[in-house]
Amino acid sequence: MGMGDLRRSFYKKDAEYLDEKIQGASGLKTQAANMDAGNGFSAGAPTSANWEAANKNIGQSNVASLQSFQGSRALYYNGHLYTTMGDEIVCTDSSGKVNWKYALEGDLKKQGGFMGTLPVYANGYIIIATLSGEVLIMDAKQGKVIKKYMIKDQARYQPIAEKGWIYVTTVNSKLYAINTGIPVITGWSMWGGNAARTNLAREN
């Protein structure tokens, strides 16, 4: 098996949100176990799912949490990387320099998982939904919050943005549609940006 060469190191931090011991004692673990039981997996994920390997890698071991895991998947646009890393959003440039960071509310150890969703890029805006029940519209260059919507329900899944609307699904099975009044918030019509899941915004 080949090993990749390290070309460049970017922002570093302890990844408690991926630690199997910490995540195994978190609220997400209990929540995912309850979801599994309601879907016929009361004994947990089957061995055929290879959950043991996943648990060591990302700290999740239930069908529900494994299927919904989205991770620290970076969004690259115009020489910048936008990443959700546990309890913060981080923007770095192509040299690895941190341009801005934004702290997210929540307790990584107690609640488990990520405190915010993968970032969405839409014509100069970054959109994040959070575990604390907020939907944030941020300036992509400076990381300042331009608008904040309180939905009050936990969100762990990347929103979509199309024609000025933001659509967010929540952990408790609700769907929110938010009219931002900003028509250029568009071009991210599904998870990963498009059907190829390239994490690239559509130009508008």
PyMOL commands that set and color helices and strands:
alter all, ss='L'
color gray80, all
select helices_A, chain A and resi 16-18+20-24+27-38+47-49+51-58+63-68+108-111
alter helices_A, ss='H'
color red, helices_A
select strands_A, chain A and resi 75-77+80-84+88-93+98-103+120-122+125-129+134-139+145-150+160-162+165-169+175-179
alter strands_A, ss='S'
color yellow, strands_A
deselect
rebuild
show_as cartoon
